[in-house]
Amino acid sequence: MNADEISRLQTYLRKMFGNNTLTLVPPPRKGGTVEVKLDDEFIGTVHRDDEDGDVSYAVQIAVLAEDLPAPKK
C-alpha cells in the first residue's frame, strides 16, 4: 500500500470506530505489512487485495487469550 492509501484508510477507520488513537503504521520496506495500533499498542494488520481490479482492505485483529477478562462464574 502506498502512503496515500494508508492515510485514507486510517481516516476511514478512525471515523468508523470513533477513535482517533487508531494508527496505521507503514511497513519499513515496500510490500511489507501495515500494522494497526491503538494507543501505541499493536492490535493487528491490514492487507490489501486487488482481485480483478477491485481493491479491498482486510483488517486482521489479534487478541491474546491472556488479555481477555476472566470468565463469569
mmCIF file as gemmi writes it, N, C-alpha and C atoms, coordinates in Angstrom:
data_model
loop_
_atom_site.group_PDB
_atom_site.id
_atom_site.type_symbol
_atom_site.label_atom_id
_atom_site.label_alt_id
_atom_site.label_comp_id
_atom_site.label_asym_id
_atom_site.label_entity_id
_atom_site.label_seq_id
_atom_site.pdbx_PDB_ins_code
_atom_site.Cartn_x
_atom_site.Cartn_y
_atom_site.Cartn_z
_atom_site.occupancy
_atom_site.B_iso_or_equiv
_atom_site.pdbx_formal_charge
_atom_site.auth_seq_id
_atom_site.auth_asym_id
_atom_site.pdbx_PDB_model_num
ATOM 1 N N . MET Axp A 1 ? 0.847 -1.174 0 1 0 ? 1 A 1
ATOM 2 C CA . MET Axp A 1 ? 0 0 0 1 0 ? 1 A 1
ATOM 3 C C . MET Axp A 1 ? 0.89 1.234 0 1 0 ? 1 A 1
ATOM 4 N N . ASN Axp A 2 ? 0.455 2.24 -0.721 1 0 ? 2 A 1
ATOM 5 C CA . ASN Axp A 2 ? 1.234 3.476 -0.74 1 0 ? 2 A 1
ATOM 6 C C . ASN Axp A 2 ? 0.784 4.403 0.401 1 0 ? 2 A 1
ATOM 7 N N . ALA Axp A 3 ? 1.539 5.464 0.611 1 0 ? 3 A 1
ATOM 8 C CA . ALA Axp A 3 ? 1.281 6.378 1.723 1 0 ? 3 A 1
ATOM 9 C C . ALA Axp A 3 ? -0.109 7.001 1.652 1 0 ? 3 A 1
ATOM 10 N N . ASP Axp A 4 ? -0.578 7.324 0.444 1 0 ? 4 A 1
ATOM 11 C CA . ASP Axp A 4 ? -1.906 7.921 0.296 1 0 ? 4 A 1
ATOM 12 C C . ASP Axp A 4 ? -2.996 6.937 0.708 1 0 ? 4 A 1
ATOM 13 N N . GLU Axp A 5 ? -2.878 5.687 0.281 1 0 ? 5 A 1
ATOM 14 C CA . GLU Axp A 5 ? -3.866 4.664 0.663 1 0 ? 5 A 1
ATOM 15 C C . GLU Axp A 5 ? -3.895 4.474 2.177 1 0 ? 5 A 1
ATOM 16 N N . ILE Axp A 6 ? -2.719 4.4 2.779 1 0 ? 6 A 1
ATOM 17 C CA . ILE Axp A 6 ? -2.635 4.204 4.226 1 0 ? 6 A 1
ATOM 18 C C . ILE Axp A 6 ? -3.3 5.365 4.955 1 0 ? 6 A 1
ATOM 19 N N . SER Axp A 7 ? -3.035 6.586 4.53 1 0 ? 7 A 1
ATOM 20 C CA . SER Axp A 7 ? -3.628 7.768 5.148 1 0 ? 7 A 1
ATOM 21 C C . SER Axp A 7 ? -5.147 7.77 5.004 1 0 ? 7 A 1
ATOM 22 N N . ARG Axp A 8 ? -5.628 7.479 3.807 1 0 ? 8 A 1
ATOM 23 C CA . ARG Axp A 8 ? -7.077 7.466 3.567 1 0 ? 8 A 1
ATOM 24 C C . ARG Axp A 8 ? -7.765 6.366 4.371 1 0 ? 8 A 1
ATOM 25 N N . LEU Axp A 9 ? -7.143 5.193 4.437 1 0 ? 9 A 1
ATOM 26 C CA . LEU Axp A 9 ? -7.719 4.088 5.196 1 0 ? 9 A 1
ATOM 27 C C . LEU Axp A 9 ? -7.71 4.395 6.692 1 0 ? 9 A 1
ATOM 28 N N . GLN Axp A 10 ? -6.648 5.02 7.175 1 0 ? 10 A 1
ATOM 29 C CA . GLN Axp A 10 ? -6.587 5.402 8.587 1 0 ? 10 A 1
ATOM 30 C C . GLN Axp A 10 ? -7.71 6.38 8.921 1 0 ? 10 A 1
ATOM 31 N N . THR Axp A 11 ? -7.928 7.363 8.067 1 0 ? 11 A 1
ATOM 32 C CA . THR Axp A 11 ? -9.013 8.326 8.278 1 0 ? 11 A 1
ATOM 33 C C . THR Axp A 11 ? -10.359 7.612 8.33 1 0 ? 11 A 1
ATOM 34 N N . TYR Axp A 12 ? -10.578 6.684 7.405 1 0 ? 12 A 1
ATOM 35 C CA . TYR Axp A 12 ? -11.83 5.922 7.361 1 0 ? 12 A 1
ATOM 36 C C . TYR Axp A 12 ? -12.017 5.101 8.637 1 0 ? 12 A 1
ATOM 37 N N . LEU Axp A 13 ? -10.98 4.371 9.054 1 0 ? 13 A 1
ATOM 38 C CA . LEU Axp A 13 ? -11.093 3.511 10.233 1 0 ? 13 A 1
ATOM 39 C C . LEU Axp A 13 ? -11.293 4.327 11.507 1 0 ? 13 A 1
ATOM 40 N N . ARG Axp A 14 ? -10.623 5.472 11.614 1 0 ? 14 A 1
ATOM 41 C CA . ARG Axp A 14 ? -10.819 6.335 12.78 1 0 ? 14 A 1
ATOM 42 C C . ARG Axp A 14 ? -12.268 6.795 12.869 1 0 ? 14 A 1
ATOM 43 N N . LYS Axp A 15 ? -12.834 7.174 11.735 1 0 ? 15 A 1
ATOM 44 C CA . LYS Axp A 15 ? -14.229 7.614 11.712 1 0 ? 15 A 1
ATOM 45 C C . LYS Axp A 15 ? -15.162 6.444 12.004 1 0 ? 15 A 1
ATOM 46 N N . MET Axp A 16 ? -14.911 5.29 11.394 1 0 ? 16 A 1
ATOM 47 C CA . MET Axp A 16 ? -15.764 4.113 11.559 1 0 ? 16 A 1
ATOM 48 C C . MET Axp A 16 ? -15.819 3.652 13.02 1 0 ? 16 A 1
ATOM 49 N N . PHE Axp A 17 ? -14.658 3.644 13.687 1 0 ? 17 A 1
ATOM 50 C CA . PHE Axp A 17 ? -14.587 3.171 15.066 1 0 ? 17 A 1
ATOM 51 C C . PHE Axp A 17 ? -14.69 4.298 16.09 1 0 ? 17 A 1
ATOM 52 N N . GLY Axp A 18 ? -14.755 5.548 15.618 1 0 ? 18 A 1
ATOM 53 C CA . GLY Axp A 18 ? -14.885 6.684 16.527 1 0 ? 18 A 1
ATOM 54 C C . GLY Axp A 18 ? -13.71 6.804 17.485 1 0 ? 18 A 1
ATOM 55 N N . ASN Axp A 19 ? -12.498 6.557 16.954 1 0 ? 19 A 1
ATOM 56 C CA . ASN Axp A 19 ? -11.328 6.568 17.819 1 0 ? 19 A 1
ATOM 57 C C . ASN Axp A 19 ? -10.132 7.147 17.061 1 0 ? 19 A 1
ATOM 58 N N . ASN Axp A 20 ? -9.716 8.327 17.463 1 0 ? 20 A 1
ATOM 59 C CA . ASN Axp A 20 ? -8.597 8.991 16.789 1 0 ? 20 A 1
ATOM 60 C C . ASN Axp A 20 ? -7.228 8.487 17.227 1 0 ? 20 A 1
ATOM 61 N N . THR Axp A 21 ? -7.184 7.54 18.171 1 0 ? 21 A 1
ATOM 62 C CA . THR Axp A 21 ? -5.889 6.986 18.572 1 0 ? 21 A 1
ATOM 63 C C . THR Axp A 21 ? -5.515 5.771 17.729 1 0 ? 21 A 1
ATOM 64 N N . LEU Axp A 22 ? -6.391 5.345 16.833 1 0 ? 22 A 1
ATOM 65 C CA . LEU Axp A 22 ? -6.08 4.249 15.921 1 0 ? 22 A 1
ATOM 66 C C . LEU Axp A 22 ? -5.095 4.764 14.876 1 0 ? 22 A 1
ATOM 67 N N . THR Axp A 23 ? -3.996 4.055 14.712 1 0 ? 23 A 1
ATOM 68 C CA . THR Axp A 23 ? -2.944 4.482 13.798 1 0 ? 23 A 1
ATOM 69 C C . THR Axp A 23 ? -2.516 3.336 12.903 1 0 ? 23 A 1
ATOM 70 N N . LEU Axp A 24 ? -2.343 3.624 11.62 1 0 ? 24 A 1
ATOM 71 C CA . LEU Axp A 24 ? -1.783 2.652 10.688 1 0 ? 24 A 1
ATOM 72 C C . LEU Axp A 24 ? -0.314 2.998 10.496 1 0 ? 24 A 1
ATOM 73 N N . VAL Axp A 25 ? 0.538 2.001 10.697 1 0 ? 25 A 1
ATOM 74 C CA . VAL Axp A 25 ? 1.981 2.206 10.613 1 0 ? 25 A 1
ATOM 75 C C . VAL Axp A 25 ? 2.494 1.581 9.322 1 0 ? 25 A 1
ATOM 76 N N . PRO Axp A 26 ? 3.058 2.402 8.436 1 0 ? 26 A 1
ATOM 77 C CA . PRO Axp A 26 ? 3.581 1.866 7.175 1 0 ? 26 A 1
ATOM 78 C C . PRO Axp A 26 ? 4.694 0.854 7.431 1 0 ? 26 A 1
ATOM 79 N N . PRO Axp A 27 ? 4.848 -0.101 6.528 1 0 ? 27 A 1
ATOM 80 C CA . PRO Axp A 27 ? 5.916 -1.088 6.686 1 0 ? 27 A 1
ATOM 81 C C . PRO Axp A 27 ? 7.285 -0.448 6.472 1 0 ? 27 A 1
ATOM 82 N N . PRO Axp A 28 ? 8.329 -1.025 7.087 1 0 ? 28 A 1
ATOM 83 C CA . PRO Axp A 28 ? 9.671 -0.467 6.914 1 0 ? 28 A 1
ATOM 84 C C . PRO Axp A 28 ? 10.188 -0.596 5.484 1 0 ? 28 A 1
ATOM 85 N N . ARG Axp A 29 ? 9.685 -1.591 4.75 1 0 ? 29 A 1
ATOM 86 C CA . ARG Axp A 29 ? 10.104 -1.735 3.351 1 0 ? 29 A 1
ATOM 87 C C . ARG Axp A 29 ? 8.868 -1.967 2.482 1 0 ? 29 A 1
ATOM 88 N N . LYS Axp A 30 ? 8.964 -1.58 1.238 1 0 ? 30 A 1
ATOM 89 C CA . LYS Axp A 30 ? 7.849 -1.694 0.303 1 0 ? 30 A 1
ATOM 90 C C . LYS Axp A 30 ? 7.364 -3.141 0.221 1 0 ? 30 A 1
ATOM 91 N N . GLY Axp A 31 ? 6.042 -3.303 0.241 1 0 ? 31 A 1
ATOM 92 C CA . GLY Axp A 31 ? 5.449 -4.627 0.137 1 0 ? 31 A 1
ATOM 93 C C . GLY Axp A 31 ? 5.249 -5.319 1.469 1 0 ? 31 A 1
ATOM 94 N N . GLY Axp A 32 ? 5.697 -4.68 2.555 1 0 ? 32 A 1
ATOM 95 C CA . GLY Axp A 32 ? 5.536 -5.264 3.884 1 0 ? 32 A 1
ATOM 96 C C . GLY Axp A 32 ? 4.119 -5.074 4.405 1 0 ? 32 A 1
ATOM 97 N N . THR Axp A 33 ? 3.892 -5.555 5.612 1 0 ? 33 A 1
ATOM 98 C CA . THR Axp A 33 ? 2.573 -5.499 6.233 1 0 ? 33 A 1
ATOM 99 C C . THR Axp A 33 ? 2.374 -4.181 6.978 1 0 ? 33 A 1
ATOM 100 N N . VAL Axp A 34 ? 1.203 -3.588 6.805 1 0 ? 34 A 1
ATOM 101 C CA . VAL Axp A 34 ? 0.832 -2.374 7.53 1 0 ? 34 A 1
ATOM 102 C C . VAL Axp A 34 ? 0.312 -2.796 8.903 1 0 ? 34 A 1
ATOM 103 N N . GLU Axp A 35 ? 0.832 -2.187 9.959 1 0 ? 35 A 1
ATOM 104 C CA . GLU Axp A 35 ? 0.406 -2.507 11.315 1 0 ? 35 A 1
ATOM 105 C C . GLU Axp A 35 ? -0.713 -1.576 11.76 1 0 ? 35 A 1
ATOM 106 N N . VAL Axp A 36 ? -1.615 -2.111 12.584 1 0 ? 36 A 1
ATOM 107 C CA . VAL Axp A 36 ? -2.682 -1.331 13.198 1 0 ? 36 A 1
ATOM 108 C C . VAL Axp A 36 ? -2.34 -1.199 14.674 1 0 ? 36 A 1
ATOM 109 N N . LYS Axp A 37 ? -2.33 0.045 15.155 1 0 ? 37 A 1
ATOM 110 C CA . LYS Axp A 37 ? -2.05 0.288 16.571 1 0 ? 37 A 1
ATOM 111 C C . LYS Axp A 37 ? -3.191 1.088 17.178 1 0 ? 37 A 1
ATOM 112 N N . LEU Axp A 38 ? -3.436 0.831 18.45 1 0 ? 38 A 1
ATOM 113 C CA . LEU Axp A 38 ? -4.431 1.57 19.213 1 0 ? 38 A 1
ATOM 114 C C . LEU Axp A 38 ? -3.729 2.049 20.475 1 0 ? 38 A 1
ATOM 115 N N . ASP Axp A 39 ? -3.65 3.354 20.655 1 0 ? 39 A 1
ATOM 116 C CA . ASP Axp A 39 ? -2.895 3.924 21.781 1 0 ? 39 A 1
ATOM 117 C C . ASP Axp A 39 ? -1.479 3.365 21.821 1 0 ? 39 A 1
ATOM 118 N N . ASP Axp A 40 ? -0.823 3.29 20.689 1 0 ? 40 A 1
ATOM 119 C CA . ASP Axp A 40 ? 0.557 2.8 20.561 1 0 ? 40 A 1
ATOM 120 C C . ASP Axp A 40 ? 0.723 1.308 20.85 1 0 ? 40 A 1
ATOM 121 N N . GLU Axp A 41 ? -0.39 0.566 21.004 1 0 ? 41 A 1
ATOM 122 C CA . GLU Axp A 41 ? -0.307 -0.881 21.217 1 0 ? 41 A 1
ATOM 123 C C . GLU Axp A 41 ? -0.69 -1.598 19.92 1 0 ? 41 A 1
ATOM 124 N N . PHE Axp A 42 ? 0.148 -2.509 19.485 1 0 ? 42 A 1
ATOM 125 C CA . PHE Axp A 42 ? -0.119 -3.288 18.277 1 0 ? 42 A 1
ATOM 126 C C . PHE Axp A 42 ? -1.367 -4.133 18.496 1 0 ? 42 A 1
ATOM 127 N N . ILE Axp A 43 ? -2.338 -4.013 17.56 1 0 ? 43 A 1
ATOM 128 C CA . ILE Axp A 43 ? -3.546 -4.834 17.673 1 0 ? 43 A 1
ATOM 129 C C . ILE Axp A 43 ? -3.817 -5.662 16.424 1 0 ? 43 A 1
ATOM 130 N N . GLY Axp A 44 ? -3.105 -5.4 15.329 1 0 ? 44 A 1
ATOM 131 C CA . GLY Axp A 44 ? -3.364 -6.19 14.134 1 0 ? 44 A 1
ATOM 132 C C . GLY Axp A 44 ? -2.65 -5.676 12.905 1 0 ? 44 A 1
ATOM 133 N N . THR Axp A 45 ? -3.126 -6.159 11.761 1 0 ? 45 A 1
ATOM 134 C CA . THR Axp A 45 ? -2.514 -5.825 10.477 1 0 ? 45 A 1
ATOM 135 C C . THR Axp A 45 ? -3.588 -5.515 9.44 1 0 ? 45 A 1
ATOM 136 N N . VAL Axp A 46 ? -3.157 -4.856 8.37 1 0 ? 46 A 1
ATOM 137 C CA . VAL Axp A 46 ? -4.034 -4.571 7.228 1 0 ? 46 A 1
ATOM 138 C C . VAL Axp A 46 ? -3.397 -5.173 5.986 1 0 ? 46 A 1
ATOM 139 N N . HIS Axp A 47 ? -4.216 -5.853 5.206 1 0 ? 47 A 1
ATOM 140 C CA . HIS Axp A 47 ? -3.75 -6.438 3.953 1 0 ? 47 A 1
ATOM 141 C C . HIS Axp A 47 ? -4.578 -5.866 2.807 1 0 ? 47 A 1
ATOM 142 N N . ARG Axp A 48 ? -3.923 -5.576 1.711 1 0 ? 48 A 1
ATOM 143 C CA . ARG Axp A 48 ? -4.581 -5.039 0.511 1 0 ? 48 A 1
ATOM 144 C C . ARG Axp A 48 ? -4.807 -6.172 -0.471 1 0 ? 48 A 1
ATOM 145 N N . ASP Axp A 49 ? -6.016 -6.237 -1.023 1 0 ? 49 A 1
ATOM 146 C CA . ASP Axp A 49 ? -6.348 -7.25 -2.023 1 0 ? 49 A 1
ATOM 147 C C . ASP Axp A 49 ? -6.798 -6.536 -3.287 1 0 ? 49 A 1
ATOM 148 N N . ASP Axp A 50 ? -6.166 -6.862 -4.393 1 0 ? 50 A 1
ATOM 149 C CA . ASP Axp A 50 ? -6.501 -6.263 -5.686 1 0 ? 50 A 1
ATOM 150 C C . ASP Axp A 50 ? -6.869 -7.393 -6.642 1 0 ? 50 A 1
ATOM 151 N N . GLU Axp A 51 ? -8.073 -7.895 -6.475 1 0 ? 51 A 1
ATOM 152 C CA . GLU Axp A 51 ? -8.531 -9.008 -7.293 1 0 ? 51 A 1
ATOM 153 C C . GLU Axp A 51 ? -9.426 -8.493 -8.414 1 0 ? 51 A 1
ATOM 154 N N . ASP Axp A 52 ? -9.044 -8.79 -9.619 1 0 ? 52 A 1
ATOM 155 C CA . ASP Axp A 52 ? -9.824 -8.395 -10.799 1 0 ? 52 A 1
ATOM 156 C C . ASP Axp A 52 ? -10.102 -6.9 -10.843 1 0 ? 52 A 1
ATOM 157 N N . GLY Axp A 53 ? -9.16 -6.095 -10.348 1 0 ? 53 A 1
ATOM 158 C CA . GLY Axp A 53 ? -9.326 -4.647 -10.398 1 0 ? 53 A 1
ATOM 159 C C . GLY Axp A 53 ? -10.141 -4.066 -9.262 1 0 ? 53 A 1
ATOM 160 N N . ASP Axp A 54 ? -10.733 -4.921 -8.416 1 0 ? 54 A 1
ATOM 161 C CA . ASP Axp A 54 ? -11.491 -4.458 -7.254 1 0 ? 54 A 1
ATOM 162 C C . ASP Axp A 54 ? -10.57 -4.467 -6.042 1 0 ? 54 A 1
ATOM 163 N N . VAL Axp A 55 ? -10.269 -3.286 -5.524 1 0 ? 55 A 1
ATOM 164 C CA . VAL Axp A 55 ? -9.361 -3.175 -4.383 1 0 ? 55 A 1
ATOM 165 C C . VAL Axp A 55 ? -10.168 -3.224 -3.089 1 0 ? 55 A 1
ATOM 166 N N . SER Axp A 56 ? -9.704 -4.039 -2.145 1 0 ? 56 A 1
ATOM 167 C CA . SER Axp A 56 ? -10.311 -4.087 -0.816 1 0 ? 56 A 1
ATOM 168 C C . SER Axp A 56 ? -9.197 -4.215 0.216 1 0 ? 56 A 1
ATOM 169 N N . TYR Axp A 57 ? -9.54 -3.921 1.448 1 0 ? 57 A 1
ATOM 170 C CA . TYR Axp A 57 ? -8.574 -3.964 2.542 1 0 ? 57 A 1
ATOM 171 C C . TYR Axp A 57 ? -9.141 -4.857 3.639 1 0 ? 57 A 1
ATOM 172 N N . ALA Axp A 58 ? -8.335 -5.789 4.126 1 0 ? 58 A 1
ATOM 173 C CA . ALA Axp A 58 ? -8.749 -6.688 5.202 1 0 ? 58 A 1
ATOM 174 C C . ALA Axp A 58 ? -7.968 -6.336 6.46 1 0 ? 58 A 1
ATOM 175 N N . VAL Axp A 59 ? -8.703 -6.054 7.521 1 0 ? 59 A 1
ATOM 176 C CA . VAL Axp A 59 ? -8.084 -5.754 8.807 1 0 ? 59 A 1
ATOM 177 C C . VAL Axp A 59 ? -8.175 -7.01 9.663 1 0 ? 59 A 1
ATOM 178 N N . GLN Axp A 60 ? -7.026 -7.481 10.12 1 0 ? 60 A 1
ATOM 179 C CA . GLN Axp A 60 ? -6.977 -8.665 10.977 1 0 ? 60 A 1
ATOM 180 C C . GLN Axp A 60 ? -6.527 -8.22 12.357 1 0 ? 60 A 1
ATOM 181 N N . ILE Axp A 61 ? -7.369 -8.483 13.357 1 0 ? 61 A 1
ATOM 182 C CA . ILE Axp A 61 ? -7.058 -8.084 14.726 1 0 ? 61 A 1
ATOM 183 C C . ILE Axp A 61 ? -6.73 -9.324 15.543 1 0 ? 61 A 1
ATOM 184 N N . ALA Axp A 62 ? -5.616 -9.267 16.245 1 0 ? 62 A 1
ATOM 185 C CA . ALA Axp A 62 ? -5.178 -10.381 17.077 1 0 ? 62 A 1
ATOM 186 C C . ALA Axp A 62 ? -5.507 -10.088 18.539 1 0 ? 62 A 1
ATOM 187 N N . VAL Axp A 63 ? -6.128 -11.06 19.216 1 0 ? 63 A 1
ATOM 188 C CA . VAL Axp A 63 ? -6.441 -10.924 20.633 1 0 ? 63 A 1
ATOM 189 C C . VAL Axp A 63 ? -5.846 -12.13 21.353 1 0 ? 63 A 1
ATOM 190 N N . LEU Axp A 64 ? -4.978 -11.873 22.307 1 0 ? 64 A 1
ATOM 191 C CA . LEU Axp A 64 ? -4.394 -12.951 23.091 1 0 ? 64 A 1
ATOM 192 C C . LEU Axp A 64 ? -5.382 -13.407 24.16 1 0 ? 64 A 1
ATOM 193 N N . ALA Axp A 65 ? -5.484 -14.696 24.372 1 0 ? 65 A 1
ATOM 194 C CA . ALA Axp A 65 ? -6.396 -15.242 25.377 1 0 ? 65 A 1
ATOM 195 C C . ALA Axp A 65 ? -6.111 -14.649 26.755 1 0 ? 65 A 1
ATOM 196 N N . GLU Axp A 66 ? -4.846 -14.394 27.048 1 0 ? 66 A 1
ATOM 197 C CA . GLU Axp A 66 ? -4.478 -13.85 28.356 1 0 ? 66 A 1
ATOM 198 C C . GLU Axp A 66 ? -4.967 -12.417 28.558 1 0 ? 66 A 1
ATOM 199 N N . ASP Axp A 67 ? -5.333 -11.734 27.476 1 0 ? 67 A 1
ATOM 200 C CA . ASP Axp A 67 ? -5.839 -10.368 27.58 1 0 ? 67 A 1
ATOM 201 C C . ASP Axp A 67 ? -7.348 -10.308 27.805 1 0 ? 67 A 1
ATOM 202 N N . LEU Axp A 68 ? -8.035 -11.442 27.67 1 0 ? 68 A 1
ATOM 203 C CA . LEU Axp A 68 ? -9.485 -11.469 27.859 1 0 ? 68 A 1
ATOM 204 C C . LEU Axp A 68 ? -9.831 -11.345 29.338 1 0 ? 68 A 1
ATOM 205 N N . PRO Axp A 69 ? -11.02 -10.781 29.644 1 0 ? 69 A 1
ATOM 206 C CA . PRO Axp A 69 ? -11.437 -10.732 31.048 1 0 ? 69 A 1
ATOM 207 C C . PRO Axp A 69 ? -11.686 -12.155 31.561 1 0 ? 69 A 1
ATOM 208 N N . ALA Axp A 70 ? -11.629 -12.305 32.87 1 0 ? 70 A 1
ATOM 209 C CA . ALA Axp A 70 ? -11.874 -13.617 33.474 1 0 ? 70 A 1
ATOM 210 C C . ALA Axp A 70 ? -13.292 -14.075 33.148 1 0 ? 70 A 1
ATOM 211 N N . PRO Axp A 71 ? -13.5 -15.393 33 1 0 ? 71 A 1
ATOM 212 C CA . PRO Axp A 71 ? -14.847 -15.899 32.706 1 0 ? 71 A 1
ATOM 213 C C . PRO Axp A 71 ? -15.81 -15.586 33.853 1 0 ? 71 A 1
ATOM 214 N N . LYS Axp A 72 ? -17.073 -15.384 33.498 1 0 ? 72 A 1
ATOM 215 C CA . LYS Axp A 72 ? -18.105 -15.134 34.519 1 0 ? 72 A 1
ATOM 216 C C . LYS Axp A 72 ? -18.421 -16.443 35.229 1 0 ? 72 A 1
ATOM 217 N N . LYS Axp A 73 ? -18.676 -16.335 36.506 1 0 ? 73 A 1
ATOM 218 C CA . LYS Axp A 73 ? -18.993 -17.538 37.303 1 0 ? 73 A 1
ATOM 219 C C . LYS Axp A 73 ? -20.456 -17.631 37.58 1 0 ? 73 A 1
